[in-house]
Amino acid sequence: MLSRRNKMGNKIEPCLIIIFGATGDLTNRKLLPAFYKLEFENLLHKDSKIIAFARKEKSNEQFRKEALKAINTFSKFKVDNKVWKKLENKIFYHQSEFQDIKGFNRLKELIKKICTKTTSCNKVFYLSAPPGFFGPIISNLKKSGLTASSGWSRVVFEKPFGHDLKSAKKLNESIKKVFKEKQIYRIDHYVGKELVQNLLVLRFANSIFEPIWNKKYIDHVQITVAEDIGVETRGNYYEKSGALRDIIQNHMLQLVALTAMEPPVTLDAEDIREEKVKVLRSIRPLTTKDIGKMTVRGQYGSGVVNDKKVKAYHDEDKVSKKSNTETFAALKLNIDNSRWSDVPFYLRTGKRLKERVAEITIVFKQNSGILFNEHVKNIEPNMLIVRIQPEEGISLQFSAKVPGKKMIIDNVRMDFCHECKFGPNTPDAYERLLYDIMIGDQTLFTSWEMVEHSWKIVDKIAKAWKKGKVASYAAGSWGPKNADALIEKDKRKWYAPQKTIYSTFLQNNGNKIQ
Ligand SMILES: NC(=O)c1ccc[n+]([C@@H]2O[C@H](COP(=O)([O-])OP(=O)(O)OC[C@H]3O[C@@H](n4cnc5c(N)ncnc54)[C@H](OP(=O)(O)O)[C@@H]3O)[C@@H](O)[C@H]2O)c1
């Protein structure tokens, strides 16, 4: 449950949220359901308004109708008419091209009309637009004088922030001419996920974990972000991006940083962001030779996923038949600091894998005690598994005696099921992120330093991967064979995600929440 005050005690203030790209997929699937939930929770200030900016001609009424349809389709909550009526009256539609300064001048006029003394004209400019338009939108915001008008202004960028370090720097410099870092919110929605936020609590609020969270006790860390879906309608975008830029540069390096960071001085945004950047700076730079040995890429061929036959990546819509884009990436990273030296972090992500799952597995060193040596053949090491999706939770794996007269030891898990304990009302990542933008808390947003260092890591790999050909893997598998070799040559293995005891509980509760 979110509250009407941030951790500094500031109250939520009224503001105008201008969504650039308001008829797009992201607005429909994520932003509108999140606004509905915030309204439901009474966390959208009564004087706040939403201005939907997009290219097609339509009236306020038409947009509101479409917005309701999107909320009905994508929200996990059954729409309450009273709540919708309150939200509906806050939504306005504004038609314009992103490149058209006249449209921005008209937007300024509309804002003048809408914002009364109570809203104080505070503004959130939310760029849910194709990234190629970030520059023109920022430039038109400045030209029209919208950024200089009364009230505070904040600007929100969806990922990707640049295509490489050079383009990210160029974009950042153009933004910096108009906004200060304090006003810039770069979204990585993964960081808004409840279990990702829980990582800091798990590590720093529990006396049992922090003392063993280091090279003395941890053997290695593995992070998996697997999707069972293919590229769907996003072939155009994905051809230029690939798994490395789409997932590793942002979500996965964020997960590495949160898993590996030192305790921050305070819970303030700056202190947390500073510690996260230090982790990226401590990642050992990969040489061209390392990239050959420590990275793997693959592209899905045809196969069977969830009992359905699916086509190969190069047969997907808007994808080149000769595409060399990776839909799978795996890497081994070393963090050269006193906590993590000699503890490798193995990362893997891909599309059309066996199942949809995101989890961080902390694998502890195996007990060298000789007492049970003759019984430990199939015993896995102790593991702490943070399940980010789909069934949020944390599991601790350890060894236990199988009942009976013989001494047989098996692997068992203690599971914490987030939804079983806290119910289904956990805020969606976007709900949390929108709320934080409105209260001015940048903790969960990516700082420029983080963007810069993550591109430095990724650019080197991307450059080396330009040469050579991507390996193929069967859709429905766990990726190419050499991803197994990457970890097996260190005498380790990937641990396949396991069904937890609460899977059935959650499956039975998949209906809309009243
Ligand atoms: N979709 C996702 O799941 C997802 C996930 C993570 C990040 N993102 C990021 O979120 C952003 C939006 O993605 P999306 O999938 O929502 O894109 P989308 O479905 O292609 O929607 C694009 C939006 O921009 C508008 N638009 C395009 N060109 C325009 C122009 N010249 N002038 C005015 N409006 C224009 C479109 O309006 P019309 O409909 O009127 O043409 C539409 O509202 C992108 O930066 C993307 O990388 C998306």
The ligand as an ORCA input file, in Angstrom:
! r2SCAN-3c Opt
* xyz 0 1
  N       5.138     -1.135    -25.072
  C       5.914     -1.611    -24.126
  O       5.672     -2.679    -23.567
  C       7.128     -0.838    -23.687
  C       7.934     -1.380    -22.661
  C       9.026     -0.641    -22.215
  C       9.311      0.583    -22.783
  N       8.540      1.066    -23.800
  C       8.863      2.379    -24.354
  O       7.732      3.229    -24.222
  C       7.655      4.139    -25.304
  C       6.294      3.999    -25.983
  O       6.174      2.682    -26.490
  P       4.794      2.121    -27.078
  O       4.987      0.664    -27.252
  O       3.646      2.608    -26.280
  O       4.768      2.794    -28.531
  P       3.576      2.763    -29.614
  O       2.564      1.752    -29.263
  O       4.230      2.705    -30.937
  O       2.882      4.205    -29.442
  C       3.465      5.366    -29.923
  C       2.663      6.566    -29.497
  O       3.317      7.735    -30.000
  C       2.395      8.467    -30.808
  N       3.144      9.037    -31.935
  C       3.988      8.393    -32.758
  N       4.504      9.279    -33.628
  C       3.968     10.481    -33.336
  C       4.126     11.786    -33.849
  N       4.944     12.036    -34.868
  N       3.448     12.792    -33.274
  C       2.608     12.555    -32.249
  N       2.396     11.337    -31.712
  C       3.082     10.322    -32.258
  C       1.360      7.493    -31.271
  O       0.184      8.238    -31.530
  P      -0.901      7.797    -32.657
  O      -1.495      6.503    -32.158
  O      -1.876      8.906    -32.626
  O      -0.166      7.625    -33.928
  C       1.242      6.607    -30.025
  O       0.433      7.253    -29.078
  C       8.845      3.810    -26.201
  O       9.928      4.634    -25.824
  C       9.169      2.367    -25.839
  O      10.513      2.051    -26.093
  C       7.442      0.382    -24.241
*
